[in-house]
Amino acid sequence: MTAQNLLEAPLEWPLQIVSIAGGEGVRRRLFSLGLNVGDRIALAGRGILRGPLLIKHLDLGITVAVGRGIAQKIMAEAADERG
């Protein structure tokens, strides 16, 4: 699987964040939510009518909501199952 943004990612598929396309503000916002490059995540849900996406952090066990604009800037690929 090649890197894709979270809007294109399948639900409940283990992913690893490979890059964040955005400025310092986007990176700081994601860092405050516990999301960094290299983290293992899964897309837990999509809001109806273009609402936010729910991202489950597989290492920390937390779930956060991220708007579609920011989700589009998070590039991820299939995570290694060995963890």
N, C-alpha and C positions, 0 to 999 in steps of 0.2 A: 504494500500500500504506500503510495506517495503521500507527501504532506498535503493536507487540505484544511480549509478553515472549518470552524465548528458548525457553521450553517449547513455544510455539506456532509458532515460526519453522521454515521449511523447511530441509532440509539443503543445504549447499553453495551457498546463496544469498547474494550480497553484501549485507551489512546495515551500517547506521550506528547507533551507540548514540546515542539521543536523550535518555534520562534514566535515572537510577538511583534507584529507589524504595527508600529504606532510610536507616538512620542513618549516623552518622559511621564506625562500625565496618565496615559493608558497603562504603562508599566507599573507605575506607583499604585494605581487603583487596583490592578490585578494582584500585586504583591500584598496589599492590605487585605485582600480577600483570601490570601493563601495560595495563589496560583503563580507559579514561576516556570521558566524554561526547564525542562527535564522532569517535571511532575507527571505522575500517572493519573489520568482522569477518565471519566466516562460521561457521556451525555445522558443525563437521567430523564430529561423531558423537554418538550417544546411547548411554549405557551400558545394558546389558540389566538387566531387573528393577529399574527405577527408579534406576539408577546415575547417575554424573555425566555432564555434557555436555562435549564437547570443543569449545573455541572457538579458531578460527584467527584471529590478528590479521593482516589483509591488508597492513598497512603495515610491521609489524616482522618478519613471517615466523615468528612463534612460535605454538605451540599450547599452551593451558592447559586444565586440567580444572577445572570449576566444579560444585559441588553444585546440585541442583535448587532448593533454597530460595533460593540467591543468584541463580541463572539466572532465576528467576521475577521477580526485582526489576529485571532489566536490560530496559529497553524499547528496541526498535530498529525501524527501518523500512528499506525498500529503499534501498541506497546508490546514489549517482550513479555510473554506469559510467565517467565521465571521470576519476575518481580524484582 
